[in-house]
Amino acid sequence: MGLLIADDIHQRKLATYIPSDSKCFSSCAFVFLAGAERKVDGALGVHQISSGSPDLVGAQLAISDIIEVLNRFGTPIDVMHIMFKTPPDDMHVFTQDEIGRYGLNRTASERSGGLASSGQAPITTTQPLDGDEGSDEQQQTSGQPTSDSLQASLPRDTALSPIEEFTRRPNRVAIYTGLDLFGDDISSIRVDDAATCAKSCLVMEGQCKAFTFNTNPRLKKGPNCFLKSSAGRADGNSVAFSGRFLSGAEADPSAFTMGVIDPQTALFDNVDLPGGDLSRRPHQSAKTPLACRLACVDEALCIAFTYIKAKRECWLKGAIGSPIFGKEMVSGVKKLETFSPAKVISLD
């Protein structure tokens, strides 16, 4: 059955792909190897055929059929050697080094008469057959842009192969409100709205993976759109409107909970929180209010902090004392917050 399905995929010049969280073992490997274009991100395993029949002639014919079919698929000879020397009760799972060395990943241009001349063939995902502070500190919240306006302005098409289309090209964007994807900026620009910010990211041909737009209406000058090479680190910020682009190979993101110190609502100037220090000494590397805030966010035992500007000292707190006036001090209080996409918008 596996060979029949594989031969059909070969005849149709389909692309095959093993996602990162999937396994393709035994006869599923025939299906994968049949792809005119193919890519392994998960696990690919092979072994000898197994049969309960003592018919030696039948077994030889079956092996002959397999060799003939695998040759038509352009299967590397080293892969066939591994397949036929691995016992049927064992499984050889190819390492990343072997995947590269044996050419198991194949692009359309590497397959003569394959997808390069057949247009946008569909992709087959193989499964087993037998079993910144990007937003400035202390900005105020404004109304959020609508997802409809964002969706309407996003561009659509670039020329990609079927596997590139599935694994690299964004087909959805997960939208978050109140979440700053902090760091990993590749560009910062000023735009009119979040839709333009998203479009500016999307047209960068895969270099930009996410964005954060500062919605604060008081921010009259300077960049308000931060384009990112990755999703960076998540950071709570009530004026942030962020998006993370997703390919067809990625599942919709699930909700997550983290401690946040919102720079809009949880930072207090000229306030000291005495006592409750986690250490007898100030934090060694946090030498700015921002670094102190992030150090507290990263420390599971920290629930608040006080930063002394004159001394450039950051004090992380395991308990919150009664607040008092503290000249040239900044304090912040952490709380747990759950984030999930406000909406996942299709780009198709």
Buried (B, 14 or more C-beta within 10 A) or exposed (E): EBBEBBBEBBEEBBBBBBBEEBBBBBBBBBBBBBBBBBBBBBBBBBBBBEEEEEEEEEEEEBEEEBBEBBEEBBBBEEBBEBBBEBEEEEBBBBEEEBBEEBBBBBBBEBBEEBBBEBEEBEBBBBEBBEEBBBBBBBBEBBEBBEBEEBBEEBEEEEEBBBBBBBBBBBBBBBBBBBBBBBBBBBBBEBBEBBBBBBBBBBEEEBEBBBBBBBBBEEBEEEBBBBBBBEBBBBBBBBBBBBBBBBBBBBEEBEEEEBBBBBBBBBBBEEBBBBEBBBEEEBBEEBBEBBBBBBBBBEBEEBBBBBBBBEEBBBBBBBEBBEBEEBEEBBBBBBEEBEBBBBBBBEBE
